[in-house]
Amino acid sequence: MFSFSLRYPTLQFVKTSRSAVGLKTTNYKICSSISRRYAATSAIQEISTLLLVEHKDNALAVSTLNALTAAKKLGGSVTALIAGENPDSIAKTVSKLDGVSKVLVAKDKVYEHGLPEVYAPLLTTAQKKLNFTHLVASHSAFGKNILPRVAALLDVAQISDVIDIESPEIFVRPIYAGNAIAKVKSIDPVKVLTIRSTTFPPATTVDAEVSRESAPDAEKPTLAEWVGEEIQKSDRPELGSAKKVVSGGRALKSRENFDKLVYSLADALDAGVGGSRAAVDSGYCDNALQVGQTGKVVAPEFYLAVGISGAIQHVAGMKDSKVIASINNDPDAPIFQISDFGLVADLFTAVPELTEKLKK
Ligand SMILES: Cc1cc2nc3c(=O)[nH]c(=O)nc-3n(C[C@H](O)[C@H](O)[C@H](O)COP(=O)(O)OP(=O)(O)OC[C@H]3O[C@@H](n4cnc5c(N)ncnc54)[C@H](O)[C@@H]3O)c2cc1C
């Protein structure tokens, strides 16, 4: 055992044996049995991928860069599709990304808020007119909302949360909350994939620009309409891309405690804030902050779990973090099994002490 003091002698984080009991991965194969009729066609077709670009407030989502790296791994050409009310400047940025061979632009305000009802016909029309073999988006709320609908409209399987690509037909993805890794072979004529962004490096920019042209006109359903959204503005690093994350659990006991302890510690560390589902369900923090199987998957350089037990559904969302530390008053809490550093302490005394020391 290795004792690690983090410069603060009273808070002794103890080096734990991460992954000794943690997640085991098992490789096995699942072969989709659907659409065998298409197998021969897909074998001779050239690989041509359509990448759905995510953007907000005139900024490209970083997860799109990770999805592009995955798209390139498929081989063949990658066409980027960008839609929005005024997507020109983002389209220009995308046209300079390494690996993009063409940019399709759909300019209309119906595309402004990522409604799946309007995006799905846009993608299916592009696929049918331009014969893409693969449709790719990041496994973000945006991609997860749109691509399954596209897959249903194309009558093919949706392949979610892809963490590696072995070939244009074989994809690797976690199952059972990340406790096993499945290799999925798809023999559908079109593969519809969402990509776990933390497992692919971001694509880079090059000097040359590729051509931009209008996307094929698609039906614009009016059954769904954007009403509005309430988003908390914050200067803190965004959870999905933060290099450091502090997450709080049920043990915080109230929203006031969560704000006072977790946010203060995060500010002292310049970290993003996350929470367990128990913390979200109890109303201690917003549900956009949920980390885990049904929340966000994060892989920061440093993840600090405060008063979180380490249920597999939570671990599924943070186990790929480079360094994991946890504070828990139960020495047998499962979170310690996947932690690099553990502090057995009452969070109500340890967190204020740590925050004060970090501020100095
Ligand atoms: C289908 C499904 C999907 C799910 N998806 C998610 C998900 O995406 N994300 C997620 O987080 N969960 C998810 N869950 C819930 C998950 O199973 C757990 O219930 C949840 O993660 C527990 O949250 P917690 O660790 O904050 O609370 P608890 O399990 O109650 O743990 C609280 C911890 O705090 C410690 N503690 C108590 N008091 C103190 C103190 N004073 N100081 C220090 N430590 C203290 C306790 O020892 C305990 O270990 C899902 C569950 C299901 C069934």
The ligand as a MOL file (V3000), in Angstrom:
LIG
                    3D

  0  0  0     0  0            999 V3000
M  V30 BEGIN CTAB
M  V30 COUNTS 53 58 0 0 0
M  V30 BEGIN ATOM
M  V30 1 C -30.9830 1.1190 -14.8430 0
M  V30 2 C -30.2040 1.9470 -13.8520 0
M  V30 3 C -29.4410 2.9780 -14.3170 0
M  V30 4 C -28.7040 3.7510 -13.4160 0
M  V30 5 N -27.9310 4.7690 -13.9000 0
M  V30 6 C -27.1550 5.4500 -13.0300 0
M  V30 7 C -26.2750 6.4840 -13.4910 0
M  V30 8 O -26.2260 6.8040 -14.6900 0
M  V30 9 N -25.5150 7.1090 -12.5830 0
M  V30 10 C -25.5380 6.8130 -11.2380 0
M  V30 11 O -24.8000 7.4350 -10.4740 0
M  V30 12 N -26.3720 5.8640 -10.7920 0
M  V30 13 C -27.1880 5.1940 -11.6330 0
M  V30 14 N -28.0360 4.2670 -11.1440 0
M  V30 15 C -28.2050 4.1770 -9.6800 0
M  V30 16 C -27.1330 3.3760 -8.9840 0
M  V30 17 O -27.4940 2.0120 -8.9700 0
M  V30 18 C -26.9650 3.8440 -7.5290 0
M  V30 19 O -28.2070 3.7640 -6.8740 0
M  V30 20 C -26.4580 5.2780 -7.3850 0
M  V30 21 O -25.3070 5.4600 -8.1730 0
M  V30 22 C -26.1250 5.5470 -5.9250 0
M  V30 23 O -25.7370 6.8630 -5.7780 0
M  V30 24 P -24.7990 7.2870 -4.5730 0
M  V30 25 O -23.5200 6.5460 -4.6560 0
M  V30 26 O -24.7420 8.7810 -4.5380 0
M  V30 27 O -25.6530 6.8590 -3.2960 0
M  V30 28 P -25.4450 5.6680 -2.2690 0
M  V30 29 O -25.3400 4.3790 -2.9720 0
M  V30 30 O -26.4950 5.8270 -1.2450 0
M  V30 31 O -24.0070 5.9520 -1.6400 0
M  V30 32 C -23.7250 6.9890 -0.7560 0
M  V30 33 C -22.2980 6.7670 -0.2700 0
M  V30 34 O -21.9360 7.8430 0.5600 0
M  V30 35 C -21.2270 7.3590 1.6930 0
M  V30 36 N -21.4340 8.3040 2.7880 0
M  V30 37 C -22.5520 8.4830 3.5420 0
M  V30 38 N -22.3690 9.4980 4.4030 0
M  V30 39 C -21.1110 9.9580 4.2120 0
M  V30 40 C -20.3380 10.9900 4.7910 0
M  V30 41 N -20.8260 11.7750 5.7480 0
M  V30 42 N -19.0710 11.1910 4.3320 0
M  V30 43 C -18.5400 10.4180 3.3630 0
M  V30 44 N -19.2390 9.4220 2.7600 0
M  V30 45 C -20.5050 9.1920 3.1800 0
M  V30 46 C -21.8170 6.0020 1.9750 0
M  V30 47 O -20.8730 5.1790 2.6400 0
M  V30 48 C -22.1290 5.5000 0.5560 0
M  V30 49 O -21.0230 4.7550 0.0560 0
M  V30 50 C -28.7790 3.4840 -12.0210 0
M  V30 51 C -29.5550 2.4270 -11.5670 0
M  V30 52 C -30.2580 1.6650 -12.4710 0
M  V30 53 C -31.0940 0.5300 -11.9490 0
M  V30 END ATOM
M  V30 BEGIN BOND
M  V30 1 1 1 2
M  V30 2 1 2 3
M  V30 3 2 2 52
M  V30 4 2 3 4
M  V30 5 1 4 5
M  V30 6 1 4 50
M  V30 7 2 5 6
M  V30 8 1 6 7
M  V30 9 1 6 13
M  V30 10 2 7 8
M  V30 11 1 7 9
M  V30 12 1 9 10
M  V30 13 2 10 11
M  V30 14 1 10 12
M  V30 15 2 12 13
M  V30 16 1 13 14
M  V30 17 1 14 15
M  V30 18 1 14 50
M  V30 19 1 15 16
M  V30 20 1 16 17
M  V30 21 1 16 18
M  V30 22 1 18 19
M  V30 23 1 18 20
M  V30 24 1 20 21
M  V30 25 1 20 22
M  V30 26 1 22 23
M  V30 27 1 23 24
M  V30 28 2 24 25
M  V30 29 1 24 26
M  V30 30 1 24 27
M  V30 31 1 27 28
M  V30 32 2 28 29
M  V30 33 1 28 30
M  V30 34 1 28 31
M  V30 35 1 31 32
M  V30 36 1 32 33
M  V30 37 1 33 34
M  V30 38 1 33 48
M  V30 39 1 34 35
M  V30 40 1 35 36
M  V30 41 1 35 46
M  V30 42 1 36 37
M  V30 43 1 36 45
M  V30 44 2 37 38
M  V30 45 1 38 39
M  V30 46 1 39 40
M  V30 47 2 39 45
M  V30 48 1 40 41
M  V30 49 2 40 42
M  V30 50 1 42 43
M  V30 51 2 43 44
M  V30 52 1 44 45
M  V30 53 1 46 47
M  V30 54 1 46 48
M  V30 55 1 48 49
M  V30 56 2 50 51
M  V30 57 1 51 52
M  V30 58 1 52 53
M  V30 END BOND
M  V30 END CTAB
M  END
